């Protein structure tokens, strides 16, 4: 879970969010191995955790047309359009396909002012909830992105969730649905 329980109002179990069924049971968050060293040097410190810049070998073991992700990113300081994460899909025949997760295109900050959501052109969240005091006008947001598989007839063995070099943001995913 994220610090402070900011996603505590997210329902657990099987739910339809933004028209897609998701099974919400956990969270997978990436962060650079030097994340806390950099935060300490800059005077911004957070709770310790085990840095995980990649999660490899997440099983699929079937052909699929689409993958739907329910995700967000914390500590977002990257410029709009910058890649903050990458998914790599490994096919049974040894081939791969990749798709980027970019700030402002597939994902945005998971915590923002409620008024910022209504700005024209802002990436709309698939799910949001107001945070309790002392956050007042702040909401937690999750975003949905659907990736269309360019090779839907070839079985996918596994997928990797990767943090690009130099990224200090902490992308996370709370649910993945195959063929929503």
Backbone torsions as a table, in degrees:
resi	resn	phi	psi	omega
1	UNK	NA	152.1	179.5
2	UNK	-76.4	156.9	-178.4
3	UNK	-55.2	140.4	175.5
4	UNK	76.6	1.1	178.7
5	UNK	67.7	30.9	-176.6
6	UNK	-60.4	-22.1	178.2
7	UNK	-103.0	19.1	-176.7
8	UNK	-64.0	-23.2	178.7
9	UNK	-87.5	-2.1	175.4
10	UNK	-69.1	128.1	-179.1
11	UNK	-66.2	150.1	178.7
12	UNK	-105.9	143.7	179.1
13	UNK	101.7	-156.5	-176.5
14	UNK	-85.3	120.4	179.8
15	UNK	-146.0	151.8	173.7
16	UNK	-96.0	122.4	179.2
17	UNK	-125.8	123.8	-179.4
18	UNK	53.7	40.7	175.9
19	UNK	81.0	2.8	-178.1
20	UNK	-119.7	132.1	175.5
21	UNK	-74.7	130.7	177.5
22	UNK	-130.2	149.9	173.1
23	UNK	-107.3	104.2	-172.9
24	UNK	-96.9	100.7	-178.6
25	UNK	-133.3	-1.9	-176.9
26	UNK	-172.2	-170.7	-179.2
27	UNK	-146.1	140.1	174.9
28	UNK	-122.6	116.0	-176.2
29	UNK	-120.7	135.2	175.8
30	UNK	-100.2	146.7	170.9
31	UNK	-155.0	148.8	-179.6
32	UNK	-63.2	148.2	179.7
33	UNK	-64.1	-23.7	178.9
34	UNK	-100.1	13.8	-175.6
35	UNK	-54.2	-53.5	-175.5
36	UNK	-72.5	-30.9	174.0
37	UNK	-61.8	-44.1	179.2
38	UNK	-65.5	-40.6	179.6
39	UNK	-65.4	-40.9	179.9
40	UNK	-63.5	-44.5	179.6
41	UNK	-62.5	-35.4	-177.8
42	UNK	-85.0	-1.1	179.6
43	UNK	85.8	3.4	177.1
44	UNK	-108.6	114.6	-174.0
45	UNK	-117.9	143.6	177.5
46	UNK	-132.8	177.4	-179.8
47	UNK	-66.8	148.4	-178.9
48	UNK	-73.8	145.0	173.0
49	UNK	-151.4	172.5	179.7
50	UNK	-84.2	113.3	-179.0
51	UNK	-63.2	134.0	179.8
52	UNK	-134.5	95.7	-178.8
53	UNK	-80.7	-4.3	178.1
54	UNK	-159.6	149.6	173.2
55	UNK	-127.6	109.8	-174.9
56	UNK	-109.3	150.1	172.4
57	UNK	79.7	26.6	177.1
58	UNK	-69.6	117.4	-170.4
59	UNK	-70.1	145.5	171.8
60	UNK	-125.6	-59.2	175.5
61	UNK	57.4	42.6	175.7
62	UNK	-168.5	160.9	173.2
63	UNK	-75.1	149.8	178.7
64	UNK	-153.8	152.8	177.2
65	UNK	-92.0	-34.2	-176.2
66	UNK	-147.2	155.3	168.6
67	UNK	-123.1	128.6	175.6
68	UNK	-108.6	130.0	-179.5
69	UNK	-113.2	138.8	169.8
70	UNK	-112.5	113.6	-167.4
71	UNK	-152.4	175.5	177.3
72	UNK	-159.3	-174.5	177.5
73	UNK	-148.3	132.2	178.0
74	UNK	-105.9	162.6	179.6
75	UNK	54.0	43.9	-175.9
76	UNK	-80.1	111.4	176.0
77	UNK	-122.9	-2.6	179.9
78	UNK	-71.5	149.9	-179.3
79	UNK	-68.3	151.1	175.1
80	UNK	-53.9	137.7	-178.0
81	UNK	90.5	-15.6	-179.5
82	UNK	-74.7	138.8	177.8
83	UNK	-70.0	126.8	179.1
84	UNK	-112.4	-10.9	176.3
85	UNK	-162.4	168.3	178.8
86	UNK	-147.6	139.5	173.4
87	UNK	-108.5	134.7	175.1
88	UNK	-120.5	130.4	179.2
89	UNK	-108.1	130.8	179.1
90	UNK	-107.3	121.5	-179.8
91	UNK	-87.5	160.7	-179.5
92	UNK	-60.7	-33.1	-177.9
93	UNK	-81.6	5.3	178.6
94	UNK	96.2	-11.3	178.1
95	UNK	-74.8	165.5	178.2
96	UNK	-136.3	160.2	171.3
97	UNK	-140.2	147.8	-179.3
98	UNK	-129.9	151.7	171.3
99	UNK	-142.7	134.7	-177.7
100	UNK	-82.7	154.9	170.4
101	UNK	-115.1	111.3	-173.5
102	UNK	-113.4	141.7	178.8
103	UNK	-60.5	125.1	177.4
104	UNK	85.8	-8.2	-179.9
105	UNK	-112.7	-57.3	176.7
106	UNK	-103.2	-18.7	-176.7
107	UNK	-153.5	159.6	174.4
108	UNK	-144.5	-175.5	-177.1
109	UNK	-60.2	137.3	-177.8
110	UNK	-79.4	-16.4	177.6
111	UNK	-127.7	123.8	-179.3
112	UNK	-152.0	170.3	175.9
113	UNK	-69.5	140.5	179.6
114	UNK	-57.6	-35.7	-179.3
115	UNK	-67.2	-26.0	-179.3
116	UNK	-70.3	-25.3	-179.7
117	UNK	-65.7	-32.6	-176.2
118	UNK	-82.5	-3.5	-178.7
119	UNK	-68.1	132.0	179.4
120	UNK	-58.9	134.4	179.5
121	UNK	88.7	-11.3	178.5
122	UNK	-71.3	145.1	177.2
123	UNK	-65.4	119.7	-177.6
124	UNK	-76.9	137.3	177.7
125	UNK	-74.8	150.3	173.9
126	UNK	-80.8	-27.2	179.9
127	UNK	-147.1	140.3	175.2
128	UNK	-150.6	155.9	177.9
129	UNK	-151.3	139.0	176.9
130	UNK	-68.2	141.6	176.6
131	UNK	-89.2	150.6	177.9
132	UNK	-73.7	170.6	175.8
133	UNK	-56.1	143.7	14.2
134	UNK	-93.2	14.4	-175.8
135	UNK	-81.0	-17.4	176.7
136	UNK	45.2	-99.0	-172.8
137	UNK	-84.8	29.4	-176.0
138	UNK	-111.0	142.3	178.2
139	UNK	-126.0	151.9	169.2
140	UNK	-92.1	137.1	-177.7
141	UNK	-130.1	141.1	170.2
142	UNK	-121.7	147.9	-175.8
143	UNK	-120.7	149.2	178.4
144	UNK	-111.4	134.9	171.8
145	UNK	-132.3	140.6	178.1
146	UNK	-116.4	122.2	177.6
147	UNK	-99.5	128.0	176.8
148	UNK	-94.3	122.3	-177.2
149	UNK	-69.2	123.9	178.5
150	UNK	-72.3	-12.1	179.9
151	UNK	-131.0	67.3	-172.1
152	UNK	-66.3	-17.7	-179.3
153	UNK	-91.4	-11.0	179.1
154	UNK	-92.4	123.6	179.6
155	UNK	-58.3	139.8	176.7
156	UNK	-96.0	122.8	178.0
157	UNK	-77.1	-49.7	-173.5
158	UNK	-157.2	171.4	175.6
159	UNK	-137.3	153.7	178.6
160	UNK	-119.7	142.5	175.6
161	UNK	-111.6	116.9	-168.9
162	UNK	-125.4	145.8	176.0
163	UNK	-102.4	119.5	179.0
164	UNK	-63.2	151.3	179.1
165	UNK	-58.4	136.8	175.8
166	UNK	85.8	-5.9	-179.4
167	UNK	-83.2	128.2	178.4
168	UNK	-103.6	-7.4	174.6
169	UNK	-67.0	160.9	-179.7
170	UNK	-119.9	88.1	178.7
171	UNK	-70.6	149.5	177.7
172	UNK	-145.7	156.7	176.5
173	UNK	-129.1	136.2	179.3
174	UNK	-107.2	-17.6	177.7
175	UNK	-161.1	147.4	175.5
176	UNK	-132.8	128.4	177.0
177	UNK	-116.5	131.9	177.3
178	UNK	-95.1	128.7	-178.1
179	UNK	51.1	66.2	-178.1
180	UNK	-63.2	NA	NA
